[in-house]
């Protein structure tokens, strides 16, 4: 296996994506895999789609691809709604063709877990908030997935867990957004605490987590210009309001 950069949760943040690619190529990565939630957000969804469509990486859909394509307007969140207005038929057709999961070079790729694009793999959301998942919880979510390495996204929280049966699950974190809040299945908040982009490198089955600085102020300014002030704060600081 060559040295592979694995990216997730870009959320239309093209400057962060470009910085990650530069960092990965400087470290000898010759392949790139994309774990979904690619465009949704008040940043550069169309430009990010054009950039990625030209590269044709192994790519899966995240929950936001599904939501942009399938949810009716009255059930669409504001970031998905903004994104939908920016995309043309080419972008939508590309998104619609993305699979929910892939196995590439003996590695399983999913966005959330093998059973749901909305379920966190290495974290558990409870009424009290979000916490690190136990090994038994991760094993249950992994089910009978046979691959030794499974890569996931969705939570924006980088991490790795090695199970007793020698299978591994790893999350690269988010390229494009280091803080958000959600209400599924309970209200919770993710705050990575800084604005740096995240990704991981896989080489011979070993995983290395990476953080990369980029011009996050330009991304925060774009979000503020579009009226998404919570995004602007998260992009600038890796934290949320309040």
N, C-alpha and C positions, 0 to 999 in steps of 0.2 A: 504494500500500500504506500502510495506517495504521501507527502505532507499535505494535509487538507485543512482549509479554513472553513469552519462551520459558523454560520450567521443565522440569527433569528430576530424577529420583532424589529424590523427596520423602521416601520411606520412612516415611510416617506421621507426620512431624514437623509437626504442625499449627501450632505457634507460629512456626516458620520460614516456613511457607507463608503465613501471614497477614502476616508482616513483609514478605515479598517482594511480595505483592500491594499493600500500602500504598505501598511504595517505587515500584513500577511505575506505579501510578495517579498518584502525585505527579509522575511524569515524563511523564505524558500517554499512557500505554499504554491502549488501548481494546480490545485483544484479548489473549488468553492461549492459548498452545499448550503441551501437556504431553507429554513424551517418554518417559514410562513409569517403571517401578520406583516405584510410587506409594504403596504401603501397607506393604510388608514391613518389619518391625522391631518392637521392644518398646516402641512409643510409643502412638500413637492411630490405629490403622488404621481402625477403624469410623467414628470421628469425621471423619477425613480423607476417607474414602469419601463420607460424607453431604455434607460440605462441597462436594466436587467434583461429585458427581452433581447437585446443585442448580444448578450453573453450566454444565454441558454444554459445556465447552470442546472444541475439537479435541484428541483424546487418543489416544495409541497405547499398546499393551501393551509392557512390558519383560520381561526374562527372569524377574523375580520374579512377575509376574502369571501367566505360563505355569507356573512351578514351583508356586505356591500351588494352582493349579487342577488340574494334571495329574500331578504326581509322587506316587508312592505314599508312605505314611508312612515306610517304612524308608529312603527316599532323600531325604526332605525335610530341609533345613537348619533349625536351631533358630529363626531369625528368621521363616522362612516358616511353620513349624509354629505358633509363637505367633500369627502373623497369622491363620492359618486358623481358630483357635479363637475369634477375636474377630468374625468376619464372619458375617452372616446371608445368606439366600438372595438378597435384593435386591442386596447387594454383590457376591456371586459372579456373578450374572447380568450385572451391569454390567461386571465385569472380563472375563467370557467374550465379551462383544460388542465389545471393543476390537480394532481392527485392528493388525496387526504394523507397518504403515507407512501413511503418508498423504502426499498432495501437496496442499498448501493454498496458494492464491495464488501458484502457481509455485515453491514451496519444498518440497523433499522432507524428510520427517520419518521418522527411523528411530531405534531405540533403541541398537543396537550399530553394525552396518554393514548395508547392504542385503542381505547374504547370511547374517547371523547376529546374533541378539540377545545372544550371548555374546562377540563379538569387539570389541575396542577399535578405534576408528577412528584416532584421532590419537596413540595410544600402541601400543607393541609389547611383549609380555611374552615374556621369554627366561629361560633357567635362571638368569641372573644377577639377574633382577628386571625392572622395568618401565622403559622409556625412551620418549622422544619418537620417533614414527614418522618415517621419511623421506618425502619427497614421492612417491617411486615406490611405497612401500608404501600410502600413502593413495590414490593414483591407482588401484592395483590393487584395493583394497577398494571404491572408488567404482564401478569398472567402467564400464558404459555409461549410468549414471544421467544423464539429460539436463539436469536442472535446474541452474541456475547456483549455487544455494545449497542445501546439504544440512545439516540440523541433526541432531545425534546426542547421546546421553547415555552411560550405562553406566559410564564410567571414573571419574566424579565429579571429573575434572580439567578445569577450564575452558581453552579454547584455540581458536585459529583457524588454518587453513592455507589459503593461496591457491595454487592450482595454476597451472602454466604455461598450461594451456588455459582459464584464467579462471574455472574452477569453484572454489567455496569450500566447505570443510567447517568447521563450528563446533560446539563443545560448550559449553553453558552452565555446566558443573559441576553440583554437587548442591545442591538446596535444603536437604536434610535431614541429610546426614552427610558430614563432611569427612575422615574417616579410616576405612580398613577394610583387612583382608587377605583373600587368596583363594588358592586353589591350582589355578586353571584358567587357562591350560594348564600353568603352573608356579607355584610359590609366589611371591607378590609382595605388596607393601604399598603403599597409597596414603595419603599424609599431606599435606594441604594446609596444615597448620601453624597454623591458627586456626579457631575455631568458627563463623565467619560463614557465612550462607547465600549461595549463588551462583545467578545466573540471567543471561540476556542479553536485550538489546533489539535488535530488527530494525526498521530504518526505511529504506525505499527500497533494500533489498538490503545495507545496511551494518549491521555487527554491533558492538554495544558490550557488553562484559562488565561485570557489576555484582556487588558484594559488599554484604551487608546484615547489620547486627547484629540480634540478637533475644535473647530470654530463653533462651539455651542452657543455663543452669543448671537450668531447670525440665525441659528435655528430658533432661539427664544424670541428674537425680534420678529421673525416671520409669523410665529404663533400669535404673538401679541397683535401684530398687524391684522390678522384674520379674526381677532376678538376672542381667542382662546387663552385667557390669562392664566388658567391653571396649568395648561401645557407650558406656557412661557416660563413659569416658576420652576416646574419640574425639569425642563430642558436646561435652565440656567444653573440649577442647584442640585438636582437629583433628589429633591424633597417636594412635599406638597404644601398647599396652603393650610395654615392653622395647626 
